Amino acid sequence: MDLVILVIGVFLAIVAVIFGVLILVEKKEKPTQKDSLELTSAQAKQQFDAILAAQTASLEKALQNNADKISKAFVSSLEQVTKKQLEEFSAATQSILKQTVADLQATAKENDAATKQVHNELAALTAKAKAEVIEKINKQAAEIMISYMADVAGNLDYQQQKDYLIFSLDAHKDEIKKDIEASIQ
């Protein structure tokens, strides 16, 4: 806008100088009028050159000022666009970060649930295996003791002591189970 006004000003100044020169030339053509202020052609050219030089300098200064303003406006605009894009990038990054954290937390919960399930299954399998071993020992305890005593005692008649042995084994069954369980763990 300032540039347009400056160009119009320069144009009007040039037109004014041209009209001034034309008026001077017109005065010279009238030999009847003698004016003490009459300018010669050389003086008019000199005045025209001076005005033209002044207007050119003014135009150059205005162009430089406008170039500076345009440069500053461009830099400001570029800074605004960069700032806006940086804010958008930052917002997008924050959104992605929040989603990633949420996904990781969900995965961690799933892993915790799976770990608990595996732990529970392992505990159940261990308890089942332990119970099977204890049941097997309970079933075979009497036979093992009888076999062991037969090997140790040799010629004893166990038929007569069968009831006593079974009673003793039943009486100490809980102690034997505890000893076996302690040795398994």
C-alpha positions in Angstrom: 0.0 0.0 0.0 2.8 2.4 0.9 4.6 1.5 -2.3 1.6 2.4 -4.4 1.3 5.8 -2.7 5.0 6.4 -3.3 4.8 5.5 -7.0 1.8 7.7 -7.4 3.7 10.6 -5.6 6.7 10.1 -7.9 4.4 10.1 -11.0 2.7 13.3 -9.9 6.1 14.9 -9.3 7.3 14.0 -12.7 4.1 15.3 -14.3 4.4 18.5 -12.3 8.0 19.0 -13.6 6.9 18.2 -17.2 4.1 20.8 -16.9 6.6 23.3 -15.4 8.9 22.7 -18.3 6.1 23.1 -20.8 5.0 26.3 -19.2 8.6 27.7 -19.4 8.9 26.6 -23.1 5.5 28.3 -23.8 6.7 31.5 -22.1 9.8 31.4 -24.3 7.7 31.2 -27.5 5.9 34.4 -26.6 8.5 37.1 -27.5 6.1 39.8 -26.4 6.3 38.8 -22.7 9.6 39.3 -21.0 9.6 37.8 -17.5 12.5 38.3 -15.2 12.0 34.9 -13.7 12.0 33.2 -17.1 14.0 30.0 -17.0 16.3 28.9 -19.7 16.2 25.5 -21.1 19.4 24.5 -19.3 18.0 25.8 -16.0 14.7 23.8 -16.5 16.7 20.7 -17.3 18.8 21.2 -14.2 15.7 21.7 -12.1 14.1 18.6 -13.7 17.2 16.5 -13.0 17.3 17.8 -9.4 13.6 16.9 -8.8 14.1 13.6 -10.6 17.2 12.8 -8.4 15.3 13.7 -5.2 12.3 11.6 -6.2 14.5 8.7 -7.2 16.2 8.9 -3.9 12.9 9.0 -2.1 11.6 6.1 -4.2 14.7 4.1 -3.4 14.3 4.8 0.3 10.6 3.9 0.2 11.5 0.7 -1.7 14.1 -0.2 0.8 11.6 0.5 3.7 9.0 -1.6 2.0 11.5 -4.4 1.3 12.4 -4.3 5.0 8.7 -4.4 6.0 8.0 -7.3 3.6 11.1 -9.2 4.9 9.9 -8.6 8.5 6.4 -9.7 7.6 7.7 -12.8 5.9 9.9 -13.7 8.9 7.0 -13.1 11.2 4.6 -15.2 9.1 7.2 -18.0 8.9 7.7 -17.9 12.7 3.9 -18.1 13.2 3.5 -21.0 10.7 6.5 -22.8 12.3 5.1 -22.2 15.8 1.7 -23.5 14.8 3.2 -26.6 13.1 5.4 -27.2 16.2 2.3 -27.0 18.4 0.4 -29.4 16.2 3.4 -31.8 16.2 3.7 -31.5 19.9 0.0 -32.3 20.4 0.2 -35.2 18.0 3.3 -36.5 19.9 1.5 -36.2 23.2 -1.5 -38.0 21.8 0.7 -40.9 20.5 2.5 -41.0 23.8 -0.7 -41.2 25.8 -2.0 -44.0 23.5 1.3 -45.9 23.8 1.2 -45.6 27.6 -2.4 -46.8 27.7 -1.5 -49.7 25.4 1.4 -50.7 27.6 -0.7 -50.5 30.7 -3.3 -52.7 29.1 -0.6 -55.2 28.0 0.8 -55.1 31.5 -2.6 -55.9 33.0 -3.0 -58.8 30.5 0.4 -60.0 31.5 -0.4 -59.8 35.2 -3.6 -61.7 34.6 -1.8 -64.3 32.6 0.9 -64.6 35.2 -1.7 -65.1 38.0 -3.5 -67.7 35.9 -0.3 -69.6 35.2 0.6 -69.3 38.9 -2.8 -70.6 39.9 -2.6 -73.4 37.4 0.9 -74.4 38.6 -0.2 -74.3 42.2 -3.2 -76.5 41.3 -1.0 -78.9 39.4 1.5 -79.0 42.3 -1.2 -79.6 44.8 -2.8 -82.3 42.6 0.6 -84.0 42.1 1.3 -83.8 45.8 -2.1 -85.3 46.6 -1.5 -88.1 44.1 1.8 -88.9 45.7 0.4 -88.9 49.2 -2.5 -91.1 48.1 -0.1 -93.5 46.4 2.0 -93.5 49.6 -1.1 -94.1 51.7 -2.1 -97.1 49.6 1.3 -98.6 49.4 2.5 -97.7 52.9 1.2 -100.8 54.5 2.6 -103.0 51.8 6.0 -101.2 52.0 6.2 -101.6 55.7 5.2 -105.2 55.6 7.7 -105.9 52.9 10.4 -104.0 54.8 9.7 -105.8 58.0 9.7 -109.1 56.2 13.1 -108.4 54.9 14.4 -107.3 58.2 12.7 -109.8 60.5 13.2 -112.8 58.3 11.3 -115.6 60.0 8.7 -113.8 62.0 5.2 -114.8 61.6 3.4 -111.6 60.5 0.1 -113.2 60.2 -0.2 -113.1 63.9 1.0 -109.5 64.1 -0.9 -108.3 61.1 -3.6 -106.5 63.0 -1.0 -104.9 65.3 1.1 -103.7 62.3 -1.9 -102.2 60.5 -3.1 -100.5 63.7 0.4 -99.1 64.3 0.6 -97.9 60.7 -2.8 -96.3 61.0 -1.9 -94.6 64.3 1.3 -93.1 62.8 -0.1 -92.5 59.4 -0.3 -88.7 59.9 3.3 -88.5 61.1 4.5 -90.5 58.1 2.5 -88.3 55.7 4.1 -85.2 57.3 7.6 -86.6 57.0 6.9 -87.5 53.3 5.5 -84.1 52.6 8.4 -82.4 54.2 10.8 -84.4 52.1 9.0 -83.6 48.9 8.9 -79.8 49.4 
